[in-house]
């Protein structure tokens, strides 16, 4: 998601009319992300990006704009709610959405399980009346209101001439998945003489057809404002005419407000860009042919005839191809040979096409090589950035030293010389920390840089500096400089920095980029005279020497791992709620908010950030990390960290996305532990027994297999099958281009003459080899397409509308049914 800006928000009723606003991202009503607060504005600019794997089903992706007043109270201005099935309409394009009013009637989520039974009852006097039994079985996924959910249901039989009294279930405390299993009886028709032919006398039929059963869900509240509405369901009785009993799951709906139109106030609008992808991934064996074809790309001669290179040729944007390719090759340990092969090919092509071309410009374009190296650095180098840049960037964001050196932009009271000195000190410190970080550079990046250096040096033997510029164009220009400029995009800061800090980071980034470029005429690099003047501070040979020493170190072959001098790398930190581990025999096992910190050495928590740790768990003592069932403590988003001697730390994360992130990263860092468990208890040990298996001994081995996570030898959290599915989807999307490329190969093979205009967009060095690969790609994609179609047909046959997975009211499923019906009719 890219959260752009809001416009024309309603004015604040106070004298200054401005507002302090922030925006939240919600899956239904659960908040998973929050922007910074933009102060004193009715058109706040956020410019923040958020990416997450969605860990559960949802109906709406919602965005709420909140206003924080002087008493630090938050009130909702309005919201944008996009239905899941509509996300594709707005895929990857900037869209302005009108903000809508928010009230209890519109804030609905969850589903209810009902059973209805209509029966004839013969009274003692021999007359018949019709009774309706409504059984409210359970609900799932109700919203949490003000941190709690104490739900109950009311059931009413309503009709044009009467409305029966609402019947109410018991209140279920502290759960948003209540089990009610209560039955309510209603008299539908008045007693009449018994008639076997029909359920109803003629005069009753019309009245019954107009009746409906209404189920309302409420949150029991102690507040004076009354109970909160959670959603409703209205079912006409006429559908029971065909069958006397009916049982199904239903999505709860917003309350019908009697067609009263809401106030037509203009609440403003919000600019969003949403990229939503859904991959339906089969098991590994389905992908073997396509995956094997892709993985041998590095060995294909020429590499332009390989499946991976062809993907780069047919995709509209090179990064579309680079992202899944890099992840797949990293997963299988083939990234270095693949990048070496495509980099070599690019250097050869550069020399052949532009013999007089400046070697400094190699790898500067948006080629498949540069995009693949960018993506590799982003994945493999994230921890490296944390170690080198994060401490100084945190300081710059917190201290707010003035660093403006453009005389035109100086604020009143600022001194140009003081600002230059502040900026110089920051640049010096960042430059030093970068050039002394060579031993921390990830091995995979060093191996790629070695390959680039060798390839460039071999092709441009007359230029001694090319061995440096080939590497510096990536490590400085495309790695460190962008991370300094936009630290939030590299997870160095949680939000976009404020305007003053952003300006300071821009000036530092420009200077570091120029220092790392090793170009001959430094001052010419700057359009602004004030930057050229500032750069004079760094026109000493020691800076150029430091850059060359650093580049030599990170691009030398046979580099050894420096684990002996490895500093702890901070992987994740933040506030969560933990339950006391019960180390003291009579201590209270209560819940407390703590600051958690995970490095590659240990997992700790402390009272607040910066305090001395209250508890430290070495990584080798983490034997399993698993979700905890909600029933244990009636709390959502809980997980457990299992340690030796069956000691368990129970933790609650702030939301489902954060819980998944913590579980994933804790599982990843503890994956190689030799004593990892194979079974665990999904619920807690309370009141003398395990809630899951009812075993009474607290040292009873687990009753459920551990989810396991990644194999021990994999460093990154990558699913190879999923990446292959993504590549299949791209090939499928660009099938017309693959067929066009096949035509081009045929044309070149037969005529071997000048390239035809329509085929000149493709790089084809060897038409015969390229044609062979294309044939295999098209066959592999066709097979997978058939498998997907068959799976959908089978699923369509097995799926029941009204089941727990597809409740009545599921619009995306209704659309799916319609599509499948059309496909079936077409195939017939």
N, C-alpha and C positions, 0 to 999 in steps of 0.2 A: 504494500500500500504506500502511495505517496500522498500525504496530507498536505495540500497546498496552502490555501488561505480561505478565510471567511470574508464575506462582504456584506455591508449594509445591515449589521446587527441592530436590533432596536436600542434606542438610547436609554441610558440609566436614568431612573426618575430623579436622581439627585441633581445638584447644581452643575457639576462638571460634565455630566452626560456620558462620559467615557466608561469603559468596562475593562476589567482584568479577566481575560478569557483563556480557557484551555479546552482541548478536545480529547475525548476518550474513544477508543475502539472497543467494541463489545461483540462477543459471540452471543446472540440473543441478549440477555441482560447481564452477562458476566464480562466485566472489564478485563481486557488483556493488555492494553497499552494506553499510555497517557502522554500527551505532548507537554512541552513547557508552558508556563503561563505568559501570555503576551499582555503587557500592562498598557492601560490607558489607550485603548483603540476600539473602534467599531468595525475595523477591517483588519483583523489580526492576520499576520503572515506566519505560518508555522514551518513550512518547508521541511517536514520530517518524514523519514521513511521507516516502515515497519515491515518485517518479514517474519512469518512463522509457519511452521507445520501445524495444521489444525488437528488437534488430538481427539475431537469428538464430533458427533453429528450436530448440526445447527440448522435453524430455519432462516434467521436474518443475520446479516452483518450490519451492525448499527454504529453510528457515530453520533455522539452527544456533545453539544457545546455547553460548557458550564461557565458561569460568572462567579468570581470570588469577590465578596464585598469586604469592607474594611474590618469586619469582625471575623474574617477568614471563614465565613459560611459560604457554601457552594449552592447555587441555584441553577436549575436547568433552563437554558434559553430555548433550545429546540433540538431536534434530532433528524438524522437521515437514516432510514432503514432500507436496506436492499435485500430482497428475497434471494435465497441461495440460487434459485433457478434463473434469476435475472442477471447474475453476475457476469455471464458471458456477453450480455449486451454492451457492457461498459468496459470490456477487456482491453487493457493497455491503451486507454485514451483518456485524456483530461476531460472531465465532465463536471459541470456545475449542477449541484442538487439544491432544490429549495428546502430550507429547514421546515420541519413539521412540528406542530404542537405535541407536547408530551403530557399525557394524563394516565391515570390508572387503567382506563378502558383500553388504551392502546398498548400498554406494556404487558403483553401476554406471551407465555411460552409454556411448553410441557404438553403432556398428553394424558388421557384418562381411559381406563378400561371398564366397559359397561356390559351388562347382560340384561336384556329385556325379555319378559315372558308374558304373553297375553293369554289368559285362561278363562273358561266359563265355570262359574260356580253355581250349583243348584242348591237353593236354600231349602230349609225344612218344609216350606209351604209348596215346594215344587216349581217355584219360578227361578228364572236364570238371570244372573247379572254377570258382567264381564269385569275382571280385575286385571290390573297391570302390576307385575312385580318388577321393580327396578333394582338391580344389584350393582352397587358401586364397588368394584373390586380393588383397584389401586390407581395411583397416578405416578408419572415419572417426569423428572426434569422441571419441576415447578420453580419459579424464580425465588431468589433469596431477597427478602425485603428488610432493609435496615439491619443486615447481618443475621437475620433469623428467618425461619419458616415454620409456623405452627398451623398446618393446613386443616381445613375441614370442608365438607361438601354439603350443599343443600340441594334437595330434589323437589321439583314442583311439577304438577300436571296442570297445564294451562289450556284454555280453550276460549272461543268467542263469548260463551255465555257463563263461564265460570273459571275460577282459578283456585285450585286447592291450596291448602296451607303448606308452606315449605317444610319439608322434613329434613332433619339435620343429622349428619354423622358425628361420631366422637371427634374431638380435636386430637391430632397426632403431633406430639411435641418434637421440635428440632429435627425435622427431616423434610427434604423436598421430593422424596420418593415414598409417600405414605401408602401403607396397606390398610384399607378400610374393611373390605369384605362385609358390607352391611346391605340388607335387603329392605326395600320400602314398598308397601302395597297401596295402590290407588284404585278406587271404583271408577270404571270408565263409563259404563252405561247403567241406566236404572233397571231394576228387575222387570222382566217381561215373561210372557209365556214361552216355554221351551220350544225351540224349533231347530231340528238337527241339520237342516239344509244350510243354514247360514249362521255365522258367528253373531250377526247383528240383525235387529229388526230394521226394516227399511228406513223408518224415521230417524234411526240413530246413525246411519252410515255417514251422512253429510257432516254431522256434528263430530264424529270420530275423526274423519278426514281432516278436520280443521284443528284438531287437538295436537299439542306437542308436549313432549317431556323436556323439562329444562334442568340442567345440572350446572350449578355455580360453584366455583372453588374460591375459598376465602382464606386469608391469613388472620388467625385470631390475634388481636392486638390489645394491649392493656392501655393504649392511649385513648384520650378522650374523643379523638376523631372517629373512632369506630374501626371495624375490621377492614383490611385492604382486599380489594377485588383482585383475583388472580387469573380469571378467565371463565368462559362459559361454553356450554354446548346446548344446542336446541335441535331436537329430533322430532319430526312429524310422525304421528302414529300410523299414518296410512301405509307405510312400508311394512307394517306388521300384518296387513291384510293377507299377504301372500304366505307368510310363515309366522307361526305363533310364538317362536322364540328367536332371538337374535343376539349375538355376542361379538363385540369388536373393540378395537382401539380407535380413539378419535383424537385429533389435535384440538386443543382448547382454542377458542376464538375470542377476539375482542368483544366487548359488550356492545350490543346494538343500542345506539343512542337515540332511537326513534326518529332517524333521519334529520336530527337537529344538526344544522351545519355549524362547524366550529367558527370561532371568530376569524374573519378573513385577514387578520393582521399579517403583514409581511415580516417574517422573522429573519430575513436575510438568506444567504446561500453559502454553500461550502464547495470548494473545488477539490476533487479527488481523482486519483488514478489507481485503479484496482487491477492487479494481474492475478487471476485465479486459475490454477491448473489442477486437474483431477486426473491422476494416473491409476488405471486399473491394472495391477501388476500380477502376472501369473507366477508360478513357481519356476525355479531356475532352468529346468530342462527345456521349457518352451523356447528359451532365448538362445540356446547353445549355438545354432547355426549363425545367427546374426552377430552374436557376441564374439564368436571365434573369428569371424570375418573382420570385425572391427579391430580386435586385439592384435591381429597379425599385420596391421597397417604399416608399422615401423619397418617391417621386413620386405615390403612390396617395392619392386623396382620398376619404374620410378614411383616415388611416394604419391605423386599426383594421381596415380591409378588405384590408390587404396580407398577402402570404404570410408575411412575417417576424413580423408582429404575431400572426397566427393561430397560428403555431408556439408563441409564448409563451402563448397562451390554452389550447392543448390539453395542453402538457407539465405533468406533475405538479408539478415544481419549476421555477421560472423560470430558475435557473442552467443547467438542462439545455439550454434553448433558447439562452440568452445566449452560452455558450461557443462553439459552432460558428458562430452568427450573427456575432458580433464578429470572429472570425478570418476568415470569408468576406468581410465588408465591409471589413476592414482590408486584406486581400489585393488587393481591387479598388478601393481608395481611396474607398469610399462610406460609411465609418463616420460621418463628421461629419454629412452630411445625414440619415442614418437616425436617429441619436440625437437630432438637433434636432427631427425630426418627431415621434418618440414622446414626447420631453420636453414639447413644445408641447401635444400631446394630453393628457398627464397633468395639466399645469397647468390647462388648460381644464376638464377633468373635476373636478379638485379644487375649482375655484371654483364650478362648477355644483352639485356635490353638497353642498358645505359652505361656504356663503357667509361664515359667521363664522369659518371655520377659521384658525388661526394660520399665517401664511405661513412661519414658521420650520420648520414640519413638512413642507413639500413635499420630495419626493425622499427621505424618510426610510424609507419602507416597502420591502418586498421586491418592488418592481414590476419589470417588464421593463426599464424605463429605468435604474433604479438598478443592477440586475444587469449590464446591458450596459456601463454606465460603469465599474463595478468591474472588469470583465474587461478593458476597454480600458486602464485605468490599470495593471493587473497586467502586461499584455503590453508596452505602450508605455513604461511608467514604471520598469521594472526597473533600467535603467542609471542613471536619475535618482536612485533610492534609493541605489544603490551610491555615487554621488558625494557625496550629502548626508549620509546617516546612517552608512554603514559604518565610517568611521574612528573615530567616537565610540563606536559600539556595540562595536567590537573592544576599545577601551580599557576600557569598563565591564566587559566579560567577562573581561579579563585582570587588571585592578587589584584588583577586589573591595573597593572602598571601602564601608564600612557606610553605608547610606542609610535604615534603618528609622526612621520617624517616628511609628509607633503606640506610645505608651508601654507598652501591654500586651505588645507583641512584642519589646521591647528585650532584647538579650542582656546577660549579666553583663559589666561593664566598658565598655559602650558609653555614649556621652554623647549625649543627645537633641539638644542644640544643634549639636554637631559633625556629627551625622547630617543635620540639617536643612540645614546649610551645604553639605555634600557634595552633597545632592540638589539644592539650589538652583543650585549651579554647573553640574551636569549639565543641568538643565532650561534654564538660561540659554544654555548653549552650543548645545544642540539647537535651541532656539527661534531663536537668531540664525542658525544655519546654514540652517534652513528658510526663514526670511523673507528671507534674502539670496540665495536660490537661484533666484529668479524667471526669470533669463535662461537657466537650464539646463533649465527645464520643457519637455518635448517639445511640439513644435508641435501635434500632433494633440490633446493634452490641452488646450492653450490654446484651440484652436478650439472644442472641446466646451464649455469653461467660459464662453467668450464667448456661445455660443448659450444656455446655461442662464441666464446673467445677464440677457440681453436678454429672454428669455421670461418670467422671474420678474418683472422690473421692469415689463414691459408689463401684466401681469395684476394686480400688487399695487402700483398707482401711489402709494397713500397711505403705503407703508412704504419709506423710503429705504434701510433696512438689508437689504432682501430681496435686493438685487443681490449682497451679500456672503455672506449666510447660504446662498443657493442653491449657491454655489461651495464655501464652507468645509465644508458638510456632506459633501462628497466628498473634498476634498484633505486636510483634517485628520481628519475623523471616520472615513473609509473608506480612507484611503491611508497617511498618516504615522503615525497613532495605532496601527493594527493592526501596521504594520511594526516599530514600537518594541516593542510588546507581544510579538509572536512573530516575531523576526527570522529564524528558521530557515525559516518558511513563505515568506519573500520573498527567500530565498537570500543573506541578509546574514550568517548564521552557518551552519556545517555541521550543528550539532546544537541541540537544545533547551538553553537556558542552564541552569546549576545553580540550585537553589532560591533562594539568596540573590540572585544576579544577576537571576533572573526577577522577584523581588519588587521590586528596584530599577527594572527596566524597566516594571513595572506602574504604579508611582507616577509615573514620568516620563510614561508614556502618558496617564494620567488628567489630569495637569496640562496637557500640550500640547493635549489634546482640548478642555479647557475654555478655554484661551487662544485657540484657534482658533475657538471657537463664537460669540464676540462677543455672548453672551446678556447681558441686563441685570443679572440678579441672579446673580452668579457663585457666591457661597457656597452658594446654595440648590441648586446642582448636585451638591454633595457630601453623601452620607448621613453620612459620618464627620466628626466635629468636628475631628480632627487634620488632615484634608485642608483643611478650610475655613480653619483657622489658618495652615497653610502657604501657602495661596493668597494671603494678605494681602501676601506679598512682591511679588506680581505685579499688584497692584491699581492700577497706575499707567497714566496715559493713553498713555505711550510704547509700551506693549505692544499696546494696541488700535490705535494708529496704524500700528505696524509690520505688524500683520496686514492692515489695510486696504490699505496700500501694496503688500504682497505679492499680495493678491487682485486688486487693480487691474492689476498687471503681468501676472499669468498669465491674466487674462480680458479683456485688451484686444485689439481686432481689429487686423489688419495688423502683427502682431509680426514683427520681422525675425529672421533666423537669426543667432546670435552665434558663428559658427564661429571668427572671429578671436580670440575670448577663450576658446575651448573648452579645458578641461582634459582630459588623457588620461583616458578612462573604462576602468577595469579590467573586462575581460570574463570572464576565467577564469585561474586559476592552480593549480599543483600539481606534485608530483614526478612525473617520468617518466624513462625511460632513453633516452639518445641515443647514436648512434654518431658518433665523431669524423668531421669532414667532410673530413679529409685535406688541410688547407691547407698543412701542412709536407710537403715531398717525402718525407722518410724517417720521418715521425712514425707512431706506433702508431695504427691505426684501431680502437680498442677501444670498449667500451660503458661509459658512466658515468651514474650517477644525478644528475639536475640538477633545480633548481627552475625550472619554466617559467612565464612570465607573458605574457599577451596583453592589450594595450589596443587602442583603436581607432587608435593611432598606430604601434605596433611589437610584434613578437614577440621576446621575449628569454629567455635562460636564464642562471642563475647557480648557484654551488656550493650555496648554501642560501638560504632566504628572507631578504631584506633585504640580501644581499651585492651588490657591484657586478656588473653584467651581464658575463658572459664573451663573450657574442655577442648582437648586436642586429640583427634583420631588419626593416627598415621594411615596413609593410603593402604599399606599392606594389611591393615586390620579391618578393612571394609570387605566383608565376605559376601554381601549381596545388597542390592538396592532395589526395592520393589514397592509397588503401590500398596496402600492400606485401605481396606474396605470401609466405606463411609459409616457402616453400622457400628464400628468399633467405638467411636467417640461422638457420633452424630455430627461429624465435621467433614466438609468436602476438601478435595485436593490435598489429601494426606499421603505421605510415603514413609517408608521405614529404612533405616540404615542398620544392617545387622552386623554385629561385631563378634569377636570370640566369646566363648562361654554363653552363647545365646543372648547376650546383652543387645537390646534394641533401642535405637533412638527414633522416636516418632516425631515427624515434622509436618507442619501444614504450610504449604506455599500460598501465595496471594491469589493465584488463579490457575486454570488448567494448563495454560501455555507454560507458565513458569514452573509448575510441578513437573511437566514433561521435560523441560530443559534441565532441571536439576537432576532428575532421574537418569537422563541420557548421559550427562557429563560425569556424574559420579560412577555410573556403570562403566563408562569408557576408561576413566583413569584407574579403576580397580580391576580391570579386565584380566590383567596378567597375574593377579594374586593366586598363589598355588593352592590355598585352602578354600577357594570360592565354593559356596554351597550349591547343591543341586536341587534342594527342596526348601520351602519356607512356609510360614503360616500367613495367609492373606489377611487375617484378622488379629486383633490384639489378645493378650492373655489378661483377662479381667475376672474378678470374683472367683478365683481358684480354678479357672479352666480357659482353654483356647476357644474363642467364640466360633471359629470356623469348623474345627473337627471335634469339639467338646472334650478333648483329652485334658486330664487334670494335672499332669506333671508339667511344670514349666520348662523342663528340658526335653520334652517330647520332640523328636525330629519333625520337620515340616510336613504338611499334608498335601502341598501343591508344588509341581515342578517350577523352578526358577525360570524367569523369562530369558535369562542368559545374556542377551545383548550381542555384542560383536565378537568375532573370533579374536583370540589374543594377539595375533600378529598385525592387526589392522589399526592404524594410528588415527584415521579419520572416520567420522560417523557417516559412512557412505554405503548405500544399498546398491550393489552392482546391477541387480535385476531391474530395479526401478529406473536407473540411468539408461539401461538398454531399452526399456519400454518408452522412455522419453525420446530416445533416438529413433525408435520405430515410428513414434507419432510424428516426428519431424519429417522423416522420409515419406510417410504416408501423406502428410500435408503438401509436400512439394513433389508429389509423384509426376505431375505434368513436366516439371523441370528435369526429373530423372529421365523421362522418355525423350525429351528434347536433346538431352546430352547423349543418349544412345544414338539418336539420329545424327548428331554431330560427329560421333565416332565413325559411324558408317560412311558419312560423307567424306571425312578425312582419309579413311582407309582406302576407299575406292578411287578417289580423285587425287589425293595427296597434293592438291593444288593450294591456292591461296584460301584462307579461311573465309567461309561465307559470313556475311554480315550478322545474320541472326544467331550464329553459333559462337561468335567471337567473345562472348562474355565468359565462356568456360576455359579453364586451363586444361588442355589435353596434350600431354607430351608423348604418350604412347597410345594411339587409338585402340589397338587390339587388346592390350591389357586392361585399359579403362572399360572397354565394352564388356569383357569377361566379368569384371567386378560388378558393373552395373546390372548385368543379367542375374548375378547371385543376390544382389541387394533386392531387386524387384521380386525375385522368387521368395526370398526370406520374408519380405514385408507382406507379400500376398498370403503366405501361409499364416502368419500371425494375425492378419486381418480376418481370415476365415475362422481362426480360433476364437477371436473376440466376438465375431458374429454368432458363432455356435453357443458360446457361453451366455450371451445375451438372450438367445432364444430359449435355452434351458432354464435360465433364471426367470424369464417371463412366464414359462409354464408352471414353475414351482411357486412363484410369488403370489401371496394372497393379499388383496387390498383390504385393509382393516386389521392386518396383523400388527404385531408390536413394532416390526421394522418399518412398515409402511402404513401408518394410521390413516383413517379416512380424513381427508382434508389436506393430504400431502400433494401439493400442486405439482412438484417436480415428478412425482410418480405418475400422476394423471397424464402429464405430458409424455412420459416414457411409455405408458400403456398405449396412448394414441399413436406414437411413432411406431411401436412394435406391431400394432394392428395394421397400420399402413404397409409396413414391410411384409407382414404375412400375406396380406391381400395381394400385394404386388407380386410376391413369389408364386402365389397360386395362379 
